Amino acid sequence: MACKCAIQTDEYHGWECSITEGACMFLVPDSKKCAEEYGEGPDVEELEEEVEEI
């Protein structure tokens, strides 16, 4: 699993996000991609730090 916030619900419903408490937006959970596209999740701080360094 590539997302720290994804919880597998069951084989019918897939993944749930513990931050939004809704369905994961990705077929395969990816916390870095979520931070880039939606600005949510644990990797947002890492992404902001990388931008500040540039």
C-alpha positions as CSV (number, residue, x, y, z in Angstrom):
1,M,0.0,0.0,0.0
2,A,1.4,3.4,-1.0
3,C,-0.9,5.6,1.2
4,K,-0.6,6.1,4.9
5,C,-4.3,7.1,5.2
6,A,-6.0,4.4,3.1
7,I,-7.9,1.6,4.9
8,Q,-9.3,-1.3,2.8
9,T,-13.0,-1.6,3.5
10,D,-13.8,-4.8,1.6
11,E,-13.5,-6.4,-1.8
12,Y,-16.6,-4.6,-3.1
13,H,-15.9,-1.0,-1.9
14,G,-12.2,-0.8,-2.1
15,W,-10.3,1.9,-0.1
16,E,-11.5,4.5,2.4
17,C,-9.5,7.7,3.3
18,S,-9.1,8.2,7.0
19,I,-8.6,12.0,6.4
20,T,-11.8,12.7,4.3
21,E,-13.7,9.6,5.6
22,G,-14.8,9.0,2.0
23,A,-13.7,6.7,-0.8
24,C,-10.1,7.0,-2.0
25,M,-9.9,8.9,-5.2
26,F,-7.3,6.5,-6.7
27,L,-7.6,2.9,-7.8
28,V,-4.3,2.3,-6.0
29,P,-3.9,4.6,-3.0
30,D,-1.0,7.0,-3.3
31,S,-0.4,9.6,-0.6
32,K,2.2,11.6,-2.6
33,K,-0.1,11.9,-5.6
34,C,-3.0,12.9,-3.3
35,A,-0.9,15.7,-1.8
36,E,0.1,16.9,-5.3
37,E,-3.4,16.8,-6.8
38,Y,-5.7,17.5,-3.8
39,G,-3.5,19.1,-1.1
40,E,-4.5,16.6,1.5
41,G,-2.9,13.9,3.5
42,P,0.3,13.3,5.4
43,D,2.6,14.1,2.5
44,V,1.4,17.7,2.1
45,E,4.1,19.0,4.6
46,E,6.8,17.1,2.7
47,L,5.6,18.6,-0.6
48,E,5.6,22.1,0.9
49,E,9.1,21.7,2.2
50,E,10.3,20.6,-1.3
51,V,8.7,23.7,-2.9
52,E,10.3,26.0,-0.3
53,E,13.7,24.6,-1.1
54,I,13.4,25.3,-4.8
